[in-house]
Amino acid sequence: LLISAVCEHEIEVIELVLGSVFPILLSSEGMPHVMRVISNFTPLTHSVEAMRCIASKGRFHFKVWFGFVIVSSWSAGFFIIAAALFALRK
């Protein structure tokens, strides 16, 4: 929703979406330290880690709930920003 509020053309949407799935494509353990620190601020890093913990440690592990809270917070924040941008466009 936020990306569609910012972009005017479909190609821009594709470019932005590809940049947002970076934590899924590369394991954060194999990244250089600087990139690992940056990836900790993206929501997909924590959701992927939560899915790994569900598979290996069970759904009651702390990282699972932490990932859920982080992704929910990012989703709410993006929704609020997108709503504001759509309101400004009118």
DSSP file (Angstrom, degrees, kcal/mol; ACC not computed):
  #  RESIDUE AA STRUCTURE BP1 BP2  ACC     N-H-->O    O-->H-N    N-H-->O    O-->H-N    TCO  KAPPA ALPHA  PHI   PSI    X-CA   Y-CA   Z-CA
    1    1 A L     >        0   0    0      0, 0.0     4,-1.3     0, 0.0     5,-0.1   0.000 360.0 360.0 360.0 -43.6    0.0    0.0    0.0
    2    2 A L  H  >  +     0   0    0      1,-0.2     4,-1.4     2,-0.2     3,-0.2   0.910 360.0  51.8 -65.5 -41.1    2.8    2.4    0.9
    3    3 A I  H  > S+     0   0    0      1,-0.2     4,-2.6     2,-0.2     3,-0.3   0.896 108.6  50.5 -64.5 -39.0    4.7    1.6   -2.3
    4    4 A S  H  4 S+     0   0    0      1,-0.2    -1,-0.2     2,-0.2    -2,-0.2   0.774 107.9  54.4 -70.3 -23.3    1.7    2.3   -4.4
    5    5 A A  H  < S+     0   0    0     -4,-1.3    -1,-0.2    -3,-0.2    -2,-0.2   0.796 115.9  37.9 -75.5 -27.9    1.2    5.6   -2.7
    6    6 A V  H  < S+     0   0    0     -4,-1.4    -2,-0.2    -3,-0.3     2,-0.2   0.850 107.0  69.2 -91.2 -38.9    4.8    6.6   -3.5
    7    7 A C     <  -     0   0    0     -4,-2.6     3,-0.1    -5,-0.2     0, 0.0  -0.513  49.1-171.3 -89.9 150.1    5.2    5.2   -7.0
    8    8 A E  S    S+     0   0    0     -2,-0.2     2,-0.3     1,-0.1    -1,-0.1   0.630  72.6  47.5-107.5 -21.3    3.6    6.4  -10.2
    9    9 A H  S  > S-     0   0    0      1,-0.1     4,-1.3     0, 0.0     3,-0.4  -0.873  78.9-122.5-124.2 155.3    4.7    3.7  -12.6
   10   10 A E  H  > S+     0   0    0     -2,-0.3     4,-2.0     1,-0.2     5,-0.2   0.849 109.1  59.4 -64.3 -35.8    4.7   -0.1  -12.3
   11   11 A I  H  > S+     0   0    0      1,-0.2     4,-2.0     2,-0.2    -1,-0.2   0.851 102.3  53.9 -64.8 -33.8    8.4   -0.4  -12.9
   12   12 A E  H  > S+     0   0    0     -3,-0.4     4,-2.2     2,-0.2    -1,-0.2   0.888 106.8  52.1 -65.2 -38.9    9.1    1.7   -9.9
   13   13 A V  H  X S+     0   0    0     -4,-1.3     4,-2.4     1,-0.2    -2,-0.2   0.926 108.8  50.0 -62.4 -45.0    7.0   -0.6   -7.8
   14   14 A I  H  X S+     0   0    0     -4,-2.0     4,-2.2     1,-0.2    -2,-0.2   0.910 110.3  50.0 -61.5 -43.2    9.0   -3.6   -9.0
   15   15 A E  H  X S+     0   0    0     -4,-2.0     4,-1.3     1,-0.2    -1,-0.2   0.905 112.9  45.9 -63.8 -42.1   12.3   -2.0   -8.2
   16   16 A L  H  X S+     0   0    0     -4,-2.2     4,-1.0     1,-0.2    -1,-0.2   0.887 111.9  50.8 -69.3 -38.3   11.2   -1.0   -4.7
   17   17 A V  H >X S+     0   0    0     -4,-2.4     4,-0.9     1,-0.2     3,-0.5   0.901 106.2  55.0 -67.5 -39.9    9.8   -4.4   -3.9
   18   18 A L  H >< S+     0   0    0     -4,-2.2     3,-0.5     1,-0.2    -1,-0.2   0.866 107.0  51.6 -61.7 -34.9   12.9   -6.2   -5.0
   19   19 A G  H >< S+     0   0    0     -4,-1.3     3,-0.7     1,-0.2    -1,-0.2   0.753 104.5  57.4 -71.4 -23.4   14.9   -4.1   -2.6
   20   20 A S  H << S+     0   0    0     -4,-1.0    24,-0.2    -3,-0.5    -1,-0.2   0.667  98.8  58.0 -84.1 -15.1   12.7   -5.0    0.3
   21   21 A V  T XX S+     0   0    0     -4,-0.9     4,-1.3    -3,-0.5     3,-1.0   0.217  70.4 113.7 -96.9  16.2   13.1   -8.8    0.0
   22   22 A F  H <>  +     0   0    0     -3,-0.7     4,-1.6     1,-0.3     3,-0.3   0.863  70.0  56.9 -56.2 -41.8   16.9   -8.6    0.5
   23   23 A P  H 34 S+     0   0    0      0, 0.0    -1,-0.3     0, 0.0     5,-0.2   0.784 105.5  52.4 -65.2 -23.3   16.9  -10.5    3.8
   24   24 A I  H <4 S+     0   0    0     -3,-1.0    -2,-0.2     1,-0.2    -3,-0.1   0.862 108.1  50.5 -76.6 -35.1   15.1  -13.5    2.3
   25   25 A L  H  < S+     0   0    0     -4,-1.3     2,-0.4    -3,-0.3    -1,-0.2   0.845 116.4  36.5 -73.7 -34.4   17.6  -13.8   -0.5
   26   26 A L  S  < S-     0   0    0     -4,-1.6     2,-0.3     3,-0.0    -1,-0.1  -0.951  84.3-118.2-123.0 139.3   20.7  -13.8    1.6
   27   27 A S    >   -     0   0    0     -2,-0.4     3,-1.0     1,-0.1     4,-0.4  -0.563  19.7-138.5 -71.4 134.0   21.3  -15.2    5.1
   28   28 A S  G >  S+     0   0    0     -2,-0.3     3,-0.7     1,-0.2    -1,-0.1   0.739 100.0  64.1 -69.0 -20.5   22.1  -12.5    7.5
   29   29 A E  G 3  S+     0   0    0      1,-0.2    -1,-0.2     7,-0.0     7,-0.1   0.793 102.5  49.0 -71.5 -25.8   24.8  -14.7    9.1
   30   30 A G  G <  S+     0   0    0     -3,-1.0    -1,-0.2     2,-0.0    -2,-0.2   0.454  92.2 100.4 -92.3  -0.8   26.8  -14.7    5.9
   31   31 A M  S <  S-     0   0    0     -3,-0.7    -3,-0.0    -4,-0.4     5,-0.0  -0.434  83.7 -96.1 -81.7 156.2   26.7  -10.9    5.4
   32   32 A P     >  -     0   0    0      0, 0.0     4,-2.2     0, 0.0     5,-0.2  -0.329  44.2-104.0 -61.5 157.5   29.5   -8.5    6.2
   33   33 A H  H  > S+     0   0    0      1,-0.2     4,-2.2     2,-0.2     5,-0.2   0.869 118.9  52.5 -57.1 -42.4   29.0   -6.8    9.6
   34   34 A V  H  > S+     0   0    0      1,-0.2     4,-2.0     2,-0.2    -1,-0.2   0.922 111.7  45.6 -63.0 -44.2   27.8   -3.5    8.2
   35   35 A M  H  > S+     0   0    0      1,-0.2     4,-2.6     2,-0.2    -1,-0.2   0.851 110.1  55.3 -68.1 -33.1   25.1   -5.1    6.1
   36   36 A R  H  X S+     0   0    0     -4,-2.2     4,-1.1     2,-0.2    -1,-0.2   0.898 107.8  48.8 -65.4 -40.3   24.0   -7.3    9.0
   37   37 A V  H  < S+     0   0    0     -4,-2.2     3,-0.4     1,-0.2     4,-0.3   0.920 113.2  47.3 -64.5 -43.3   23.5   -4.2   11.2
   38   38 A I  H >< S+     0   0    0     -4,-2.0     3,-1.7     1,-0.2    -2,-0.2   0.903 108.1  55.4 -64.6 -41.0   21.5   -2.5    8.4
   39   39 A S  H >< S+     0   0    0     -4,-2.6     3,-1.5     1,-0.3     6,-0.3   0.734  92.9  70.9 -68.0 -20.5   19.4   -5.7    7.9
   40   40 A N  T 3< S+     0   0    0     -4,-1.1    -1,-0.3    -3,-0.4    -2,-0.2   0.674  94.1  57.1 -67.4 -14.9   18.4   -5.7   11.5
   41   41 A F  T <  S+     0   0    0     -3,-1.7    -1,-0.3    -4,-0.3    -2,-0.2   0.370  89.4  89.7 -96.9   4.3   16.3   -2.6   10.8
   42   42 A T  S X> S-     0   0    0     -3,-1.5     4,-0.8     1,-0.1     3,-0.6  -0.807  75.0-135.6-100.5 144.2   14.2   -4.3    8.1
   43   43 A P  H 3> S+     0   0    0      0, 0.0     4,-1.7     0, 0.0     3,-0.2   0.819  99.1  61.8 -69.3 -29.7   11.0   -6.2    9.0
   44   44 A L  H 3> S+     0   0    0    -24,-0.2     4,-2.5     1,-0.2     5,-0.2   0.806  94.4  62.8 -69.5 -27.3   11.7   -9.2    6.8
   45   45 A T  H <> S+     0   0    0     -3,-0.6     4,-2.0    -6,-0.3    -1,-0.2   0.936 107.9  42.1 -60.2 -45.7   14.8  -10.1    8.7
   46   46 A H  H  X S+     0   0    0     -4,-0.8     4,-2.0    -3,-0.2    -1,-0.2   0.841 113.6  51.6 -73.6 -33.1   12.9  -10.7   11.9
   47   47 A S  H  X S+     0   0    0     -4,-1.7     4,-2.1     2,-0.2    -1,-0.2   0.897 111.0  47.9 -70.8 -38.2   10.0  -12.5   10.2
   48   48 A V  H  X S+     0   0    0     -4,-2.5     4,-2.1     2,-0.2    -2,-0.2   0.913 112.2  49.7 -66.1 -41.6   12.4  -14.9    8.4
   49   49 A E  H  X S+     0   0    0     -4,-2.0     4,-2.1    -5,-0.2    -2,-0.2   0.882 109.3  52.6 -63.1 -37.9   14.2  -15.5   11.8
   50   50 A A  H  X S+     0   0    0     -4,-2.0     4,-2.2     2,-0.2    -2,-0.2   0.909 108.5  49.7 -64.2 -41.7   10.8  -16.1   13.4
   51   51 A M  H  X S+     0   0    0     -4,-2.1     4,-1.9     2,-0.2    -2,-0.2   0.884 109.9  51.2 -65.3 -37.4    9.9  -18.7   10.7
   52   52 A R  H  X S+     0   0    0     -4,-2.1     4,-1.9     1,-0.2     5,-0.2   0.903 110.7  48.8 -64.0 -40.2   13.3  -20.4   11.3
   53   53 A C  H  X>S+     0   0    0     -4,-2.1     4,-3.1     2,-0.2     5,-1.4   0.860 107.6  54.4 -69.6 -34.9   12.7  -20.6   15.0
   54   54 A I  H  <5S+     0   0    0     -4,-2.2     4,-0.5     3,-0.2    -1,-0.2   0.921 112.0  45.4 -61.8 -42.2    9.2  -22.0   14.5
   55   55 A A  H  <5S+     0   0    0     -4,-1.9    -2,-0.2    -5,-0.2    -1,-0.2   0.852 128.2  24.5 -70.2 -34.6   10.7  -24.8   12.4
   56   56 A S  H  <5S+     0   0    0     -4,-1.9    -2,-0.2    -5,-0.1    -3,-0.2   0.804 135.2  21.0-103.8 -32.8   13.5  -25.6   14.8
   57   57 A K  T  <5S-     0   0    0     -4,-3.1    -3,-0.2    -5,-0.2     3,-0.2   0.555 105.2-103.5-118.0 -11.2   12.6  -24.5   18.3
   58   58 A G    > < -     0   0    0     -5,-1.4     3,-1.1    -4,-0.5    -1,-0.2  -0.220  37.4 -75.9 103.6 163.3    8.8  -24.3   18.4
   59   59 A R  T 3  S+     0   0    0      1,-0.2    -1,-0.1    -5,-0.2    -5,-0.1   0.575 119.3  65.3 -77.1  -8.3    6.3  -21.5   18.3
   60   60 A F  T 3  S+     0   0    0     -3,-0.2    -1,-0.2    -6,-0.1     2,-0.1   0.338  71.8 120.1 -96.9   7.8    6.8  -20.4   21.9
   61   61 A H  S X> S-     0   0    0     -3,-1.1     4,-1.3     1,-0.1     3,-0.9  -0.418  73.0-119.7 -70.9 148.8   10.4  -19.2   21.4
   62   62 A F  H 3> S+     0   0    0      1,-0.2     4,-2.6     2,-0.2     5,-0.2   0.872 110.6  58.0 -58.0 -41.3   11.1  -15.5   22.2
   63   63 A K  H 3> S+     0   0    0      1,-0.2     4,-2.3     2,-0.2    -1,-0.2   0.794 101.2  57.5 -64.4 -27.0   12.3  -14.7   18.7
   64   64 A V  H <> S+     0   0    0     -3,-0.9     4,-1.9     2,-0.2    -1,-0.2   0.953 112.0  39.4 -66.3 -48.9    9.0  -15.9   17.2
   65   65 A W  H  X S+     0   0    0     -4,-1.3     4,-2.3     2,-0.2    -2,-0.2   0.869 114.5  53.8 -70.0 -36.1    7.0  -13.4   19.3
   66   66 A F  H  X S+     0   0    0     -4,-2.6     4,-2.5     2,-0.2    -1,-0.2   0.922 109.3  48.9 -62.5 -43.7    9.6  -10.7   18.8
   67   67 A G  H  X S+     0   0    0     -4,-2.3     4,-2.5     1,-0.2     5,-0.2   0.889 110.1  51.8 -62.2 -39.7    9.4  -11.2   15.0
   68   68 A F  H  X S+     0   0    0     -4,-1.9     4,-2.2     2,-0.2    -2,-0.2   0.915 111.5  46.5 -63.2 -43.3    5.6  -11.0   15.2
   69   69 A V  H  X S+     0   0    0     -4,-2.3     4,-2.4     2,-0.2    -2,-0.2   0.915 113.3  49.0 -65.8 -43.6    5.7   -7.7   17.2
   70   70 A I  H  X S+     0   0    0     -4,-2.5     4,-2.5     2,-0.2     5,-0.2   0.938 113.6  45.2 -62.4 -47.9    8.3   -6.2   14.8
   71   71 A V  H  X S+     0   0    0     -4,-2.5     4,-2.4     1,-0.2    -1,-0.2   0.893 113.5  50.4 -65.5 -39.3    6.3   -7.1   11.7
   72   72 A S  H  X S+     0   0    0     -4,-2.2     4,-2.4    -5,-0.2    -1,-0.2   0.903 111.2  49.0 -64.4 -40.6    3.1   -5.9   13.2
   73   73 A S  H  X S+     0   0    0     -4,-2.4     4,-2.6     2,-0.2    -2,-0.2   0.931 112.3  47.2 -64.8 -45.9    4.6   -2.6   14.2
   74   74 A W  H  X S+     0   0    0     -4,-2.5     4,-2.9     2,-0.2     5,-0.2   0.907 112.0  51.4 -61.6 -41.3    6.1   -2.1   10.7
   75   75 A S  H  X S+     0   0    0     -4,-2.4     4,-2.3     2,-0.2    -2,-0.2   0.926 111.5  46.1 -62.7 -45.1    2.8   -2.9    9.1
   76   76 A A  H  X S+     0   0    0     -4,-2.4     4,-2.2     2,-0.2    -1,-0.2   0.916 114.0  49.1 -63.7 -42.6    0.9   -0.5   11.2
   77   77 A G  H  X S+     0   0    0     -4,-2.6     4,-2.3     1,-0.2    -2,-0.2   0.924 112.1  47.3 -62.8 -45.3    3.5    2.2   10.6
   78   78 A F  H  X S+     0   0    0     -4,-2.9     4,-2.7     1,-0.2    -1,-0.2   0.881 110.9  52.6 -63.8 -37.8    3.4    1.7    6.8
   79   79 A F  H  X S+     0   0    0     -4,-2.3     4,-2.4    -5,-0.2    -1,-0.2   0.916 110.2  47.5 -64.3 -42.7   -0.4    1.7    6.8
   80   80 A I  H  X S+     0   0    0     -4,-2.2     4,-2.1     2,-0.2    -2,-0.2   0.920 113.9  47.0 -64.8 -44.1   -0.5    5.0    8.6
   81   81 A I  H  X S+     0   0    0     -4,-2.3     4,-2.4     2,-0.2    -2,-0.2   0.914 112.8  49.6 -64.2 -42.5    2.1    6.6    6.3
   82   82 A A  H  X S+     0   0    0     -4,-2.7     4,-2.6     2,-0.2     5,-0.2   0.904 109.8  51.0 -64.0 -41.0    0.3    5.3    3.2
   83   83 A A  H  X S+     0   0    0     -4,-2.4     4,-2.0     1,-0.2    -1,-0.2   0.903 111.3  48.5 -62.6 -40.2   -3.0    6.6    4.4
   84   84 A A  H  X S+     0   0    0     -4,-2.1     4,-2.0     2,-0.2    -2,-0.2   0.906 111.7  49.0 -66.3 -41.3   -1.4   10.0    5.0
   85   85 A L  H  X S+     0   0    0     -4,-2.4     4,-1.6     2,-0.2    -2,-0.2   0.899 111.1  49.2 -66.6 -40.2    0.2   10.0    1.6
   86   86 A F  H  X S+     0   0    0     -4,-2.6     4,-0.9     1,-0.2    -1,-0.2   0.880 110.6  51.4 -65.1 -36.4   -3.1    9.1   -0.1
   87   87 A A  H  < S+     0   0    0     -4,-2.0     3,-0.4    -5,-0.2    -2,-0.2   0.872 109.3  50.3 -67.7 -36.1   -4.8   11.8    1.8
   88   88 A L  H  < S+     0   0    0     -4,-2.0    -1,-0.2     1,-0.2    -2,-0.2   0.799 103.8  59.6 -71.5 -28.4   -2.2   14.4    0.6
   89   89 A R  H  <        0   0    0     -4,-1.6    -1,-0.2     1,-0.2    -2,-0.2   0.767 360.0 360.0 -71.4 -24.9   -2.6   13.3   -3.0
   90   90 A K     <        0   0    0     -4,-0.9    -1,-0.2    -3,-0.4    -2,-0.1   0.497 360.0 360.0 -74.3 360.0   -6.3   14.2   -3.1
